[in-house]
Amino acid sequence: MRRINIFIPEQPSKTTHQSGTRYANKRTYKTASLIGWENTLKRHLIKHVPNEPMHGALYLDVVFGFTTCNKKNIGKWKTTRPDTDNMIKTVKDMMTRLGYWDDDSQVVYETCRKMWTKKAGILIRIESLNESWIYYTDDYRELLEKFIGEVEHE
């Protein structure tokens, strides 16, 4: 199983793919803030690009850590904007452009969290999955089997 772990020691941007894109004159434009964030991601991610793109089904885990002055909040969920789906899109788009994988449609399973942390940063894990890899708890198995059919284990 192939695995890549990355830590980006930067405060995650509040500018996301959605908030940093403008539409005018039948064209799409990126704001300076989004372009700056993409350049920051590129500067860090380019150091970890695999020699050849990862193939097949992939698992992607991303944790966005936002610094807080309130020590009571460290380790707690960040329940304010930006939304995780918009944040992860910018990361995935940059990883696609850099050649981590052939296409981000290969990411068949992803988790994304945002938390208050002592140290700002983004923790990323990419893992190749074999065909029988399914991650769930026993109490979820019954629901999964009803949805996708009986799950076989190796």
TIVO-2410 file (N, C-alpha, C; in nm, 3 decimals):
# residues 154
REC num residu      c1      c2      c3 atome chaine
REC   1      M   0.084  -0.118   0.000     N      A
REC   1      M   0.000   0.000   0.000    CA      A
REC   1      M   0.089   0.124   0.000     C      A
REC   2      R   0.066   0.212  -0.093     N      A
REC   2      R   0.144   0.333  -0.105    CA      A
REC   2      R   0.080   0.445  -0.023     C      A
REC   3      R   0.164   0.525   0.045     N      A
REC   3      R   0.114   0.627   0.136    CA      A
REC   3      R   0.205   0.749   0.131     C      A
REC   4      I   0.144   0.868   0.134     N      A
REC   4      I   0.220   0.993   0.140    CA      A
REC   4      I   0.162   1.077   0.254     C      A
REC   5      N   0.249   1.127   0.344     N      A
REC   5      N   0.208   1.217   0.452    CA      A
REC   5      N   0.275   1.352   0.430     C      A
REC   6      I   0.198   1.458   0.444     N      A
REC   6      I   0.249   1.594   0.421    CA      A
REC   6      I   0.200   1.686   0.533     C      A
REC   7      F   0.288   1.773   0.581     N      A
REC   7      F   0.246   1.880   0.672    CA      A
REC   7      F   0.284   2.013   0.612     C      A
REC   8      I   0.188   2.102   0.600     N      A
REC   8      I   0.211   2.237   0.548    CA      A
REC   8      I   0.198   2.333   0.666     C      A
REC   9      P   0.309   2.394   0.709     N      A
REC   9      P   0.305   2.480   0.827    CA      A
REC   9      P   0.257   2.623   0.796     C      A
REC  10      E   0.135   2.634   0.751     N      A
REC  10      E   0.076   2.764   0.716    CA      A
REC  10      E  -0.065   2.770   0.772     C      A
REC  11      Q  -0.107   2.890   0.811     N      A
REC  11      Q  -0.246   2.910   0.851    CA      A
REC  11      Q  -0.333   2.887   0.728     C      A
REC  12      P  -0.432   2.797   0.735     N      A
REC  12      P  -0.519   2.775   0.619    CA      A
REC  12      P  -0.588   2.905   0.579     C      A
REC  13      S  -0.599   2.925   0.451     N      A
REC  13      S  -0.663   3.046   0.399    CA      A
REC  13      S  -0.813   3.038   0.415     C      A
REC  14      K  -0.873   3.152   0.442     N      A
REC  14      K  -1.019   3.157   0.446    CA      A
REC  14      K  -1.075   3.180   0.306     C      A
REC  15      T  -0.985   3.206   0.211     N      A
REC  15      T  -1.026   3.218   0.071    CA      A
REC  15      T  -1.029   3.077   0.013     C      A
REC  16      T  -1.143   3.040  -0.040     N      A
REC  16      T  -1.159   2.906  -0.095    CA      A
REC  16      T  -1.183   2.915  -0.245     C      A
REC  17      H  -1.189   2.800  -0.308     N      A
REC  17      H  -1.216   2.793  -0.451    CA      A
REC  17      H  -1.347   2.865  -0.485     C      A
REC  18      Q  -1.447   2.850  -0.397     N      A
REC  18      Q  -1.576   2.913  -0.423    CA      A
REC  18      Q  -1.571   3.063  -0.398     C      A
REC  19      S  -1.515   3.105  -0.284     N      A
REC  19      S  -1.516   3.248  -0.250    CA      A
REC  19      S  -1.413   3.327  -0.331     C      A
REC  20      G  -1.314   3.259  -0.389     N      A
REC  20      G  -1.209   3.328  -0.463    CA      A
REC  20      G  -1.226   3.326  -0.614     C      A
REC  21      T  -1.345   3.289  -0.660     N      A
REC  21      T  -1.370   3.284  -0.803    CA      A
REC  21      T  -1.479   3.385  -0.838     C      A
REC  22      R  -1.453   3.465  -0.941     N      A
REC  22      R  -1.550   3.567  -0.986    CA      A
REC  22      R  -1.587   3.539  -1.130     C      A
REC  23      Y  -1.708   3.579  -1.165     N      A
REC  23      Y  -1.758   3.560  -1.301    CA      A
REC  23      Y  -1.797   3.696  -1.358     C      A
REC  24      A  -1.740   3.730  -1.475     N      A
REC  24      A  -1.771   3.856  -1.540    CA      A
REC  24      A  -1.744   3.842  -1.690     C      A
REC  25      N  -1.825   3.906  -1.769     N      A
REC  25      N  -1.808   3.904  -1.915    CA      A
REC  25      N  -1.795   3.762  -1.971     C      A
REC  26      K  -1.878   3.672  -1.920     N      A
REC  26      K  -1.879   3.532  -1.964    CA      A
REC  26      K  -1.745   3.461  -1.942     C      A
REC  27      R  -1.667   3.509  -1.846     N      A
REC  27      R  -1.538   3.448  -1.813    CA      A
REC  27      R  -1.528   3.427  -1.663     C      A
REC  28      T  -1.441   3.337  -1.625     N      A
REC  28      T  -1.416   3.309  -1.484    CA      A
REC  28      T  -1.280   3.368  -1.446     C      A
REC  29      Y  -1.277   3.436  -1.332     N      A
REC  29      Y  -1.154   3.498  -1.284    CA      A
REC  29      Y  -1.125   3.452  -1.142     C      A
REC  30      K  -0.997   3.433  -1.110     N      A
REC  30      K  -0.956   3.404  -0.973    CA      A
REC  30      K  -0.914   3.535  -0.908     C      A
REC  31      T  -0.951   3.552  -0.783     N      A
REC  31      T  -0.910   3.671  -0.710    CA      A
REC  31      T  -0.761   3.661  -0.676     C      A
REC  32      A  -0.701   3.775  -0.646     N      A
REC  32      A  -0.559   3.777  -0.607    CA      A
REC  32      A  -0.537   3.693  -0.482     C      A
REC  33      S  -0.635   3.694  -0.393     N      A
REC  33      S  -0.624   3.617  -0.269    CA      A
REC  33      S  -0.620   3.467  -0.298     C      A
REC  34      L  -0.705   3.419  -0.389     N      A
REC  34      L  -0.705   3.277  -0.425    CA      A
REC  34      L  -0.575   3.239  -0.497     C      A
REC  35      I  -0.529   3.323  -0.586     N      A
REC  35      I  -0.403   3.296  -0.656    CA      A
REC  35      I  -0.288   3.288  -0.557     C      A
REC  36      G  -0.287   3.378  -0.459     N      A
REC  36      G  -0.183   3.375  -0.356    CA      A
REC  36      G  -0.187   3.247  -0.274     C      A
REC  37      W  -0.309   3.201  -0.239     N      A
REC  37      W  -0.323   3.079  -0.162    CA      A
REC  37      W  -0.279   2.958  -0.244     C      A
REC  38      E  -0.316   2.955  -0.372     N      A
REC  38      E  -0.273   2.846  -0.459    CA      A
REC  38      E  -0.120   2.843  -0.470     C      A
REC  39      N  -0.056   2.957  -0.478     N      A
REC  39      N   0.090   2.963  -0.485    CA      A
REC  39      N   0.154   2.913  -0.356     C      A
REC  40      T   0.093   2.945  -0.243     N      A
REC  40      T   0.143   2.896  -0.114    CA      A
REC  40      T   0.133   2.744  -0.108     C      A
REC  41      L   0.017   2.691  -0.146     N      A
REC  41      L   0.001   2.546  -0.148    CA      A
REC  41      L   0.103   2.481  -0.242     C      A
REC  42      K   0.119   2.538  -0.360     N      A
REC  42      K   0.212   2.483  -0.458    CA      A
REC  42      K   0.354   2.480  -0.403     C      A
REC  43      R   0.396   2.588  -0.338     N      A
REC  43      R   0.532   2.598  -0.283    CA      A
REC  43      R   0.560   2.484  -0.184     C      A
REC  44      H   0.460   2.444  -0.106     N      A
REC  44      H   0.479   2.336  -0.008    CA      A
REC  44      H   0.455   2.199  -0.070     C      A
REC  45      L   0.351   2.185  -0.151     N      A
REC  45      L   0.316   2.054  -0.206    CA      A
REC  45      L   0.417   2.003  -0.308     C      A
REC  46      I   0.482   2.093  -0.379     N      A
REC  46      I   0.575   2.051  -0.485    CA      A
REC  46      I   0.691   1.970  -0.429     C      A
REC  47      K   0.722   1.989  -0.301     N      A
REC  47      K   0.832   1.917  -0.236    CA      A
REC  47      K   0.801   1.767  -0.217     C      A
REC  48      H   0.674   1.730  -0.224     N      A
REC  48      H   0.633   1.592  -0.194    CA      A
REC  48      H   0.572   1.519  -0.313     C      A
REC  49      V   0.576   1.578  -0.431     N      A
REC  49      V   0.515   1.516  -0.549    CA      A
REC  49      V   0.584   1.382  -0.576     C      A
REC  50      P   0.506   1.275  -0.593     N      A
REC  50      P   0.568   1.145  -0.622    CA      A
REC  50      P   0.634   1.145  -0.760     C      A
REC  51      N   0.731   1.056  -0.780     N      A
REC  51      N   0.801   1.046  -0.908    CA      A
REC  51      N   0.706   1.017  -1.023     C      A
REC  52      E   0.602   0.940  -0.995     N      A
REC  52      E   0.497   0.917  -1.094    CA      A
REC  52      E   0.364   0.926  -1.021     C      A
REC  53      P   0.258   0.967  -1.092     N      A
REC  53      P   0.128   0.982  -1.027    CA      A
REC  53      P   0.080   0.851  -0.964     C      A
REC  54      M   0.006   0.865  -0.855     N      A
REC  54      M  -0.055   0.748  -0.792    CA      A
REC  54      M  -0.170   0.703  -0.882     C      A
REC  55      H  -0.189   0.572  -0.892     N      A
REC  55      H  -0.293   0.516  -0.978    CA      A
REC  55      H  -0.397   0.445  -0.895     C      A
REC  56      G  -0.513   0.426  -0.953     N      A
REC  56      G  -0.619   0.351  -0.887    CA      A
REC  56      G  -0.693   0.432  -0.783     C      A
REC  57      A  -0.770   0.362  -0.700     N      A
REC  57      A  -0.852   0.425  -0.597    CA      A
REC  57      A  -0.764   0.480  -0.485     C      A
REC  58      L  -0.799   0.601  -0.437     N      A
REC  58      L  -0.720   0.667  -0.334    CA      A
REC  58      L  -0.806   0.715  -0.217     C      A
REC  59      Y  -0.745   0.717  -0.100     N      A
REC  59      Y  -0.803   0.775   0.021    CA      A
REC  59      Y  -0.728   0.904   0.049     C      A
REC  60      L  -0.801   1.011   0.078     N      A
REC  60      L  -0.740   1.140   0.110    CA      A
REC  60      L  -0.794   1.188   0.243     C      A
REC  61      D  -0.705   1.219   0.335     N      A
REC  61      D  -0.742   1.274   0.466    CA      A
REC  61      D  -0.674   1.409   0.480     C      A
REC  62      V  -0.751   1.512   0.511     N      A
REC  62      V  -0.696   1.646   0.528    CA      A
REC  62      V  -0.748   1.705   0.659     C      A
REC  63      V  -0.656   1.757   0.739     N      A
REC  63      V  -0.691   1.827   0.862    CA      A
REC  63      V  -0.640   1.970   0.851     C      A
REC  64      F  -0.731   2.065   0.859     N      A
REC  64      F  -0.697   2.207   0.857    CA      A
REC  64      F  -0.691   2.256   1.001     C      A
REC  65      G  -0.573   2.302   1.043     N      A
REC  65      G  -0.554   2.351   1.179    CA      A
REC  65      G  -0.546   2.502   1.182     C      A
REC  66      F  -0.638   2.565   1.252     N      A
REC  66      F  -0.642   2.711   1.265    CA      A
REC  66      F  -0.597   2.748   1.406     C      A
REC  67      T  -0.504   2.842   1.416     N      A
REC  67      T  -0.454   2.881   1.547    CA      A
REC  67      T  -0.561   2.961   1.622     C      A
REC  68      T  -0.553   2.948   1.754     N      A
REC  68      T  -0.643   3.023   1.841    CA      A
REC  68      T  -0.565   3.070   1.963     C      A
REC  69      C  -0.603   3.186   2.012     N      A
REC  69      C  -0.541   3.238   2.134    CA      A
REC  69      C  -0.607   3.179   2.258     C      A
REC  70      N  -0.726   3.129   2.241     N      A
REC  70      N  -0.802   3.072   2.353    CA      A
REC  70      N  -0.760   2.926   2.373     C      A
REC  71      K  -0.683   2.903   2.477     N      A
REC  71      K  -0.631   2.768   2.503    CA      A
REC  71      K  -0.741   2.666   2.524     C      A
REC  72      K  -0.859   2.709   2.568     N      A
REC  72      K  -0.971   2.617   2.591    CA      A
REC  72      K  -1.024   2.560   2.459     C      A
REC  73      N  -0.998   2.628   2.348     N      A
REC  73      N  -1.049   2.583   2.218    CA      A
REC  73      N  -0.955   2.487   2.146     C      A
REC  74      I  -0.830   2.477   2.190     N      A
REC  74      I  -0.734   2.391   2.121    CA      A
REC  74      I  -0.784   2.247   2.121     C      A
REC  75      G  -0.786   2.188   2.001     N      A
REC  75      G  -0.833   2.051   1.985    CA      A
REC  75      G  -0.983   2.040   1.960     C      A
REC  76      K  -1.053   2.153   1.964     N      A
REC  76      K  -1.198   2.150   1.939    CA      A
REC  76      K  -1.225   2.178   1.791     C      A
REC  77      W  -1.343   2.138   1.747     N      A
REC  77      W  -1.384   2.159   1.608    CA      A
REC  77      W  -1.403   2.307   1.579     C      A
REC  78      K  -1.363   2.349   1.462     N      A
REC  78      K  -1.386   2.486   1.415    CA      A
REC  78      K  -1.517   2.482   1.335     C      A
REC  79      T  -1.622   2.536   1.392     N      A
REC  79      T  -1.754   2.526   1.332    CA      A
REC  79      T  -1.797   2.652   1.258     C      A
REC  80      T  -1.702   2.738   1.229     N      A
REC  80      T  -1.730   2.860   1.154    CA      A
REC  80      T  -1.671   2.848   1.015     C      A
REC  81      R  -1.701   2.942   0.929     N      A
REC  81      R  -1.651   2.942   0.791    CA      A
REC  81      R  -1.499   2.946   0.790     C      A
REC  82      P  -1.438   2.895   0.684     N      A
REC  82      P  -1.493   2.845   0.559    CA      A
REC  82      P  -1.539   2.700   0.570     C      A
REC  83      D  -1.617   2.657   0.471     N      A
REC  83      D  -1.669   2.521   0.466    CA      A
REC  83      D  -1.558   2.425   0.420     C      A
REC  84      T  -1.558   2.305   0.477     N      A
REC  84      T  -1.453   2.207   0.443    CA      A
REC  84      T  -1.456   2.166   0.296     C      A
REC  85      D  -1.576   2.155   0.237     N      A
REC  85      D  -1.581   2.110   0.096    CA      A
REC  85      D  -1.515   2.211   0.004     C      A
REC  86      N  -1.528   2.339   0.035     N      A
REC  86      N  -1.463   2.441  -0.047    CA      A
REC  86      N  -1.312   2.446  -0.021     C      A
REC  87      M  -1.271   2.422   0.103     N      A
REC  87      M  -1.129   2.423   0.137    CA      A
REC  87      M  -1.055   2.308   0.071     C      A
REC  88      I  -1.113   2.189   0.076     N      A
REC  88      I  -1.044   2.071   0.022    CA      A
REC  88      I  -1.036   2.076  -0.131     C      A
REC  89      K  -1.132   2.143  -0.195     N      A
REC  89      K  -1.131   2.152  -0.341    CA      A
REC  89      K  -1.004   2.222  -0.391     C      A
REC  90      T  -0.967   2.329  -0.327     N      A
REC  90      T  -0.846   2.402  -0.368    CA      A
REC  90      T  -0.722   2.314  -0.351     C      A
REC  91      V  -0.714   2.240  -0.242     N      A
REC  91      V  -0.602   2.149  -0.217    CA      A
REC  91      V  -0.598   2.040  -0.324     C      A
REC  92      K  -0.713   1.977  -0.350     N      A
REC  92      K  -0.719   1.868  -0.449    CA      A
REC  92      K  -0.685   1.919  -0.589     C      A
REC  93      D  -0.735   2.035  -0.625     N      A
REC  93      D  -0.704   2.091  -0.757    CA      A
REC  93      D  -0.554   2.113  -0.774     C      A
REC  94      M  -0.488   2.165  -0.671     N      A
REC  94      M  -0.344   2.189  -0.679    CA      A
REC  94      M  -0.268   2.056  -0.686     C      A
REC  95      M  -0.311   1.957  -0.610     N      A
REC  95      M  -0.244   1.827  -0.612    CA      A
REC  95      M  -0.261   1.760  -0.749     C      A
REC  96      T  -0.374   1.782  -0.813     N      A
REC  96      T  -0.396   1.729  -0.948    CA      A
REC  96      T  -0.301   1.796  -1.046     C      A
REC  97      R  -0.292   1.929  -1.039     N      A
REC  97      R  -0.202   2.003  -1.129    CA      A
REC  97      R  -0.057   1.962  -1.112     C      A
REC  98      L  -0.018   1.930  -0.989     N      A
REC  98      L   0.122   1.893  -0.962    CA      A
REC  98      L   0.152   1.747  -0.996     C      A
REC  99      G   0.050   1.666  -1.019     N      A
REC  99      G   0.074   1.527  -1.059    CA      A
REC  99      G   0.077   1.425  -0.948     C      A
REC 100      Y   0.007   1.449  -0.838     N      A
REC 100      Y  -0.002   1.349  -0.732    CA      A
REC 100      Y  -0.079   1.226  -0.780     C      A
REC 101      W  -0.175   1.248  -0.867     N      A
REC 101      W  -0.258   1.143  -0.924    CA      A
REC 101      W  -0.294   1.185  -1.065     C      A
REC 102      D  -0.355   1.095  -1.141     N      A
REC 102      D  -0.394   1.128  -1.278    CA      A
REC 102      D  -0.512   1.224  -1.279     C      A
REC 103      D  -0.608   1.201  -1.190     N      A
REC 103      D  -0.728   1.284  -1.184    CA      A
REC 103      D  -0.786   1.274  -1.043     C      A
REC 104      D  -0.841   1.383  -0.993     N      A
REC 104      D  -0.893   1.379  -0.856    CA      A
REC 104      D  -1.017   1.291  -0.842     C      A
REC 105      S  -1.071   1.241  -0.953     N      A
REC 105      S  -1.182   1.145  -0.944    CA      A
REC 105      S  -1.134   1.012  -0.885     C      A
REC 106      Q  -1.002   0.991  -0.879     N      A
REC 106      Q  -0.946   0.871  -0.816    CA      A
REC 106      Q  -0.965   0.871  -0.665     C      A
REC 107      V  -0.990   0.989  -0.608     N      A
REC 107      V  -1.014   0.999  -0.464    CA      A
REC 107      V  -1.156   0.950  -0.440     C      A
REC 108      V  -1.165   0.824  -0.396     N      A
REC 108      V  -1.296   0.761  -0.377    CA      A
REC 108      V  -1.344   0.770  -0.233     C      A
REC 109      Y  -1.253   0.804  -0.144     N      A
REC 109      Y  -1.286   0.814  -0.002    CA      A
REC 109      Y  -1.205   0.928   0.054     C      A
REC 110      E  -1.272   1.026   0.116     N      A
REC 110      E  -1.198   1.137   0.174    CA      A
REC 110      E  -1.260   1.179   0.306     C      A
REC 111      T  -1.173   1.226   0.394     N      A
REC 111      T  -1.217   1.285   0.519    CA      A
REC 111      T  -1.150   1.421   0.528     C      A
REC 112      C  -1.223   1.516   0.581     N      A
REC 112      C  -1.171   1.652   0.593    CA      A
REC 112      C  -1.223   1.709   0.725     C      A
REC 113      R  -1.130   1.764   0.801     N      A
REC 113      R  -1.165   1.822   0.930    CA      A
REC 113      R  -1.103   1.959   0.944     C      A
REC 114      K  -1.166   2.044   1.023     N      A
REC 114      K  -1.104   2.172   1.058    CA      A
REC 114      K  -1.116   2.188   1.209     C      A
REC 115      M  -1.004   2.224   1.269     N      A
REC 115      M  -0.995   2.228   1.414    CA      A
REC 115      M  -0.918   2.352   1.459     C      A
REC 116      W  -0.938   2.386   1.585     N      A
REC 116      W  -0.856   2.488   1.648    CA      A
REC 116      W  -0.731   2.419   1.700     C      A
REC 117      T  -0.615   2.473   1.667     N      A
REC 117      T  -0.489   2.409   1.704    CA      A
REC 117      T  -0.392   2.510   1.763     C      A
REC 118      K  -0.292   2.459   1.831     N      A
REC 118      K  -0.187   2.544   1.888    CA      A
REC 118      K  -0.096   2.595   1.776     C      A
REC 119      K  -0.070   2.507   1.679     N      A
REC 119      K   0.018   2.540   1.567    CA      A
REC 119      K  -0.063   2.533   1.437     C      A
REC 120      A  -0.059   2.639   1.358     N      A
REC 120      A  -0.133   2.641   1.232    CA      A
REC 120      A  -0.074   2.543   1.133     C      A
REC 121      G  -0.159   2.487   1.049     N      A
REC 121      G  -0.108   2.401   0.945    CA      A
REC 121      G  -0.215   2.315   0.882     C      A
REC 122      I  -0.169   2.240   0.781     N      A
REC 122      I  -0.256   2.147   0.710    CA      A
REC 122      I  -0.184   2.012   0.708     C      A
REC 123      L  -0.249   1.911   0.757     N      A
REC 123      L  -0.195   1.776   0.757    CA      A
REC 123      L  -0.269   1.697   0.650     C      A
REC 124      I  -0.194   1.637   0.557     N      A
REC 124      I  -0.252   1.566   0.443    CA      A
REC 124      I  -0.198   1.424   0.440     C      A
REC 125      R  -0.286   1.329   0.415     N      A
REC 125      R  -0.245   1.190   0.396    CA      A
REC 125      R  -0.316   1.136   0.272     C      A
REC 126      I  -0.238   1.076   0.182     N      A
REC 126      I  -0.292   1.012   0.062    CA      A
REC 126      I  -0.252   0.865   0.074     C      A
REC 127      E  -0.347   0.778   0.048     N      A
REC 127      E  -0.318   0.636   0.059    CA      A
REC 127      E  -0.385   0.562  -0.057     C      A
REC 128      S  -0.310   0.471  -0.119     N      A
REC 128      S  -0.370   0.390  -0.225    CA      A
REC 128      S  -0.453   0.281  -0.159     C      A
REC 129      L  -0.564   0.248  -0.224     N      A
REC 129      L  -0.657   0.149  -0.170    CA      A
REC 129      L  -0.661   0.027  -0.261     C      A
REC 130      N  -0.666  -0.091  -0.202     N      A
REC 130      N  -0.690  -0.207  -0.284    CA      A
REC 130      N  -0.841  -0.226  -0.296     C      A
REC 131      E  -0.883  -0.314  -0.383     N      A
REC 131      E  -1.026  -0.330  -0.411    CA      A
REC 131      E  -1.109  -0.373  -0.291     C      A
REC 132      S  -1.049  -0.443  -0.196     N      A
REC 132      S  -1.128  -0.492  -0.083    CA      A
REC 132      S  -1.121  -0.400   0.039     C      A
REC 133      W  -1.053  -0.286   0.026     N      A
REC 133      W  -1.035  -0.196   0.140    CA      A
REC 133      W  -1.164  -0.118   0.165     C      A
REC 134      I  -1.227  -0.147   0.275     N      A
REC 134      I  -1.345  -0.071   0.317    CA      A
REC 134      I  -1.328  -0.042   0.465     C      A
REC 135      Y  -1.340   0.082   0.504     N      A
REC 135      Y  -1.316   0.123   0.641    CA      A
REC 135      Y  -1.449   0.162   0.705     C      A
REC 136      Y  -1.488   0.090   0.806     N      A
REC 136      Y  -1.610   0.124   0.878    CA      A
REC 136      Y  -1.611   0.053   1.012     C      A
REC 137      T  -1.698   0.096   1.099     N      A
REC 137      T  -1.712   0.032   1.228    CA      A
REC 137      T  -1.818  -0.077   1.217     C      A
REC 138      D  -1.816  -0.173   1.309     N      A
REC 138      D  -1.909  -0.284   1.305    CA      A
REC 138      D  -2.055  -0.239   1.307     C      A
REC 139      D  -2.085  -0.134   1.382     N      A
REC 139      D  -2.224  -0.090   1.390    CA      A
REC 139      D  -2.272  -0.026   1.260     C      A
REC 140      Y  -2.180   0.006   1.173     N      A
REC 140      Y  -2.215   0.065   1.043    CA      A
REC 140      Y  -2.230  -0.042   0.935     C      A
REC 141      R  -2.180  -0.160   0.963     N      A
REC 141      R  -2.178  -0.268   0.865    CA      A
REC 141      R  -2.318  -0.302   0.812     C      A
REC 142      E  -2.415  -0.313   0.901     N      A
REC 142      E  -2.550  -0.348   0.860    CA      A
REC 142      E  -2.606  -0.246   0.760     C      A
REC 143      L  -2.586  -0.119   0.788     N      A
REC 143      L  -2.633  -0.015   0.696    CA      A
REC 143      L  -2.560  -0.024   0.562     C      A
REC 144      L  -2.430  -0.047   0.566     N      A
REC 144      L  -2.352  -0.059   0.442    CA      A
REC 144      L  -2.400  -0.177   0.359     C      A
REC 145      E  -2.422  -0.290   0.424     N      A
REC 145      E  -2.464  -0.409   0.351    CA      A
REC 145      E  -2.601  -0.390   0.286     C      A
REC 146      K  -2.690  -0.318   0.352     N      A
REC 146      K  -2.821  -0.288   0.292    CA      A
REC 146      K  -2.805  -0.198   0.170     C      A
REC 147      F  -2.707  -0.109   0.178     N      A
REC 147      F  -2.686  -0.013   0.070    CA      A
REC 147      F  -2.611  -0.072  -0.049     C      A
REC 148      I  -2.499  -0.142  -0.024     N      A
REC 148      I  -2.415  -0.189  -0.135    CA      A
REC 148      I  -2.417  -0.340  -0.153     C      A
REC 149      G  -2.488  -0.412  -0.070     N      A
REC 149      G  -2.486  -0.557  -0.077    CA      A
REC 149      G  -2.391  -0.612   0.026     C      A
REC 150      E  -2.390  -0.742   0.040     N      A
REC 150      E  -2.304  -0.804   0.140    CA      A
REC 150      E  -2.158  -0.777   0.111     C      A
REC 151      V  -2.085  -0.732   0.212     N      A
REC 151      V  -1.944  -0.696   0.199    CA      A
REC 151      V  -1.858  -0.817   0.232     C      A
REC 152      E  -1.770  -0.853   0.141     N      A
REC 152      E  -1.679  -0.964   0.164    CA      A
REC 152      E  -1.551  -0.914   0.226     C      A
REC 153      H  -1.496  -0.992   0.317     N      A
REC 153      H  -1.370  -0.958   0.385    CA      A
REC 153      H  -1.261  -1.054   0.340     C      A
REC 154      E  -1.138  -1.006   0.338     N      A
REC 154      E  -1.024  -1.093   0.306    CA      A
REC 154      E  -0.977  -1.165   0.429     C      A
***
